[in-house]
Amino acid sequence: MILDDNLVVSLKQYLQLLKQDIVIVFSKDDSENSEKISEFINQVAQLSPKISIEEAKLKRTPSFAIKTKDQEKPKIFFAGIPLGHEFESFVLALLQVSGHEPKVSPEVKAQILNIDKDLEFETYASLTCTNCPDVVQALNIMSVINPRISHTMVEGGMNKQEVEDLNIMAVPTVYLNGEEWSDGRMTVEEIVNKISDNEVVNKVSKEMQKKFDVLIIGGGPAAATSAIYTARKGLRVGLVADRFGGQPLETLGIENITGTPYIEGEPFMKNIYAHMNQYPVHVAEGFKVENVEKNQEDDFEVTLDSEDVLTSESVIVATGAKWKKINIPGEIELKNKGVAYCPHCDGPLYKGKDVAVIGGGNSGVEAAIDLAGTSKHVTVLEYGSELMADKVLQDKLRSLDNVTIITSANTKEIHGTNKVQSFTYIDRTTDKEITIDIDGIFIQIGLVPNTQWLENTVELNEGKEIKVDHMNQTTIAGMFAAGDCTDVAYKQIVIAMGAGATAGLAAFDYLITK
Ligand SMILES: Cc1cc2nc3c(=O)[nH]c(=O)nc-3n(C[C@H](O)[C@H](O)[C@H](O)COP(=O)(O)OP(=O)(O)OC[C@H]3O[C@@H](n4cnc5c(N)ncnc54)[C@H](O)[C@@H]3O)c2cc1C
């Protein structure tokens, strides 16, 4: 059985919410994949009297689509079995096609309805990719709202040949009307903006335009904790994030949250979001902060990429960090064509292939262990003379027989025309140049703080981290900072949360003594 008992129980409950009868249109052949899809949709159909299956020839075979009985043509297609992280996309698609209103603001809905051209989207996704469901769900919503839009989720594992022919080596990758259109995580607002030739459609709500006591910039563990602490003090709190979730969304398993022996990154941040929303925190998601400065009234003016300017008496910056680039020839040119940064997202695309991981710290070694489970062979390169990862991770890595560890390696160049073919490194002990053939290369050399937009505003250290004191106060009165964007010694979730709490309490102290 494709759906296990737990999924059957939860799906059965969701299917009770169907408003209209649903037809699953199945395009089948005699392949093994077709057999698996058939088993999946039949299992689903048995769980609700409102679901029936019809056979028809679709653009892709095998694949299936979802429509209502009255709908002439389906708009949402699945080329693969939407399990793993895509299960939620499947459930939402069923509910939305059956008549449940998708969760988008009235402004964005109007923009989607205004699109007056035929748009056929195809998203290449993997079932372990935590960034993919956002894109898949956003494009499904658009297909439900506007009949001129259609969307297919193409599952990489089941469509290996197509993915290889198109040289797709990172997910999500979106094609629009047959042309590569975008890669990486995108919100529905960002997609609509991109379609509308970058004309900004997303503006903050009226509530966000009123002055805050505390405005928090960021959407990771630090920002959310600051929001909870300040809202509990009765302050008027706002939070702006380009996307809520932060780095934990790139993390498969988290095992060092005190009291929680194991949790995956996505449910962890969902719990945090739900917890934060128990308090009156005004959230603007899908906006990037571009500038912050004080005005003559000693308030902060925070400018967003939507050109909205928010005001607040105090500010907490918790913008975290992002993957560091290695800055060698071939890295940018071959990004998503074999050069990758997120092993959990893109690892499945390298099943049975030879890959390299650059970086022997915790992230690099974790990535190598993860990749070794599916790839043919993993070469780990470390610049120093020893791996830097925790001993427990090193021991695990050394126990794997499809891993080679190379230390004192200075990676020099990544080669390839349409996709990565090899890379060259210099052996620092002999100065010899060595080239290794490879299908993919994962850069895991650490993170860089998201503080570029603050360079002329507040004091940063050499690593571009915001300098803070023991109260998480920056060099500007009333501006606090917390988490991975600061010069705190270690970058971990509980540390970011602790700093978020300190910054929140310090902002409260600042406001009552101002
Ligand atoms: C692969 C991986 C695995 C990890 N595993 C673990 C682990 O097992 N245990 C552990 O404790 N830690 C782990 N970490 C580290 C941990 O995730 C971070 O220390 C923690 O998330 C830092 O939280 P933060 O809130 O400071 O920043 P982040 O989580 O980076 O969040 C920053 C937020 O700010 C937003 N943002 C950035 N710039 C702007 C802007 N200009 N405007 C608006 N919003 C903005 C971002 O979208 C994001 O939402 C891992 C990290 C990675 C990458």
The ligand as a MOL file (V3000), in Angstrom:
LIG
                    3D

  0  0  0     0  0            999 V3000
M  V30 BEGIN CTAB
M  V30 COUNTS 53 58 0 0 0
M  V30 BEGIN ATOM
M  V30 1 C 21.4130 22.9490 6.9550 0
M  V30 2 C 21.3650 23.5400 8.3390 0
M  V30 3 C 21.1880 22.6990 9.4150 0
M  V30 4 C 21.1400 23.2190 10.7240 0
M  V30 5 N 20.9180 22.3540 11.7550 0
M  V30 6 C 20.7920 22.8470 13.0070 0
M  V30 7 C 20.4940 21.9910 14.0960 0
M  V30 8 O 20.3350 20.7800 13.9180 0
M  V30 9 N 20.3780 22.5430 15.3350 0
M  V30 10 C 20.5430 23.8810 15.5740 0
M  V30 11 O 20.4170 24.3150 16.7110 0
M  V30 12 N 20.8240 24.7140 14.5580 0
M  V30 13 C 20.9540 24.2490 13.2760 0
M  V30 14 N 21.2360 25.0980 12.2430 0
M  V30 15 C 21.4410 26.5300 12.5530 0
M  V30 16 C 20.1090 27.2430 12.8330 0
M  V30 17 O 19.1790 26.9370 11.8190 0
M  V30 18 C 20.3410 28.7500 12.9290 0
M  V30 19 O 21.2850 29.0140 13.9270 0
M  V30 20 C 19.0440 29.5000 13.2720 0
M  V30 21 O 18.0300 29.2360 12.3220 0
M  V30 22 C 19.2820 30.9960 13.3220 0
M  V30 23 O 18.0600 31.6400 13.5080 0
M  V30 24 P 17.8320 33.1500 13.1010 0
M  V30 25 O 16.4440 33.4860 13.4690 0
M  V30 26 O 18.9290 33.9860 13.6400 0
M  V30 27 O 18.0180 33.2290 11.5170 0
M  V30 28 P 17.4070 32.4250 10.2880 0
M  V30 29 O 16.8920 31.1200 10.6830 0
M  V30 30 O 18.4550 32.5160 9.2400 0
M  V30 31 O 16.1610 33.3350 9.8500 0
M  V30 32 C 16.3370 34.6020 9.2680 0
M  V30 33 C 15.0310 35.1110 8.7150 0
M  V30 34 O 15.1390 36.4670 8.3150 0
M  V30 35 C 14.5580 36.6560 7.0110 0
M  V30 36 N 15.2580 37.7860 6.3710 0
M  V30 37 C 16.5690 37.8430 5.9940 0
M  V30 38 N 16.8480 39.0580 5.4710 0
M  V30 39 C 15.6890 39.7670 5.5100 0
M  V30 40 C 15.3310 41.0940 5.1050 0
M  V30 41 N 16.2220 41.9560 4.5970 0
M  V30 42 N 14.0460 41.4860 5.2630 0
M  V30 43 C 13.1150 40.6500 5.8060 0
M  V30 44 N 13.4040 39.3900 6.2090 0
M  V30 45 C 14.6760 38.9680 6.0710 0
M  V30 46 C 14.7920 35.3110 6.3390 0
M  V30 47 O 13.8730 35.1130 5.2800 0
M  V30 48 C 14.5330 34.3600 7.4830 0
M  V30 49 O 13.1480 34.1590 7.6490 0
M  V30 50 C 21.2830 24.6200 10.9370 0
M  V30 51 C 21.4480 25.4720 9.8420 0
M  V30 52 C 21.4850 24.9440 8.5480 0
M  V30 53 C 21.6480 25.8720 7.3710 0
M  V30 END ATOM
M  V30 BEGIN BOND
M  V30 1 1 1 2
M  V30 2 1 2 3
M  V30 3 2 2 52
M  V30 4 2 3 4
M  V30 5 1 4 5
M  V30 6 1 4 50
M  V30 7 2 5 6
M  V30 8 1 6 7
M  V30 9 1 6 13
M  V30 10 2 7 8
M  V30 11 1 7 9
M  V30 12 1 9 10
M  V30 13 2 10 11
M  V30 14 1 10 12
M  V30 15 2 12 13
M  V30 16 1 13 14
M  V30 17 1 14 15
M  V30 18 1 14 50
M  V30 19 1 15 16
M  V30 20 1 16 17
M  V30 21 1 16 18
M  V30 22 1 18 19
M  V30 23 1 18 20
M  V30 24 1 20 21
M  V30 25 1 20 22
M  V30 26 1 22 23
M  V30 27 1 23 24
M  V30 28 2 24 25
M  V30 29 1 24 26
M  V30 30 1 24 27
M  V30 31 1 27 28
M  V30 32 2 28 29
M  V30 33 1 28 30
M  V30 34 1 28 31
M  V30 35 1 31 32
M  V30 36 1 32 33
M  V30 37 1 33 34
M  V30 38 1 33 48
M  V30 39 1 34 35
M  V30 40 1 35 36
M  V30 41 1 35 46
M  V30 42 1 36 37
M  V30 43 1 36 45
M  V30 44 2 37 38
M  V30 45 1 38 39
M  V30 46 1 39 40
M  V30 47 2 39 45
M  V30 48 1 40 41
M  V30 49 2 40 42
M  V30 50 1 42 43
M  V30 51 2 43 44
M  V30 52 1 44 45
M  V30 53 1 46 47
M  V30 54 1 46 48
M  V30 55 1 48 49
M  V30 56 2 50 51
M  V30 57 1 51 52
M  V30 58 1 52 53
M  V30 END BOND
M  V30 END CTAB
M  END
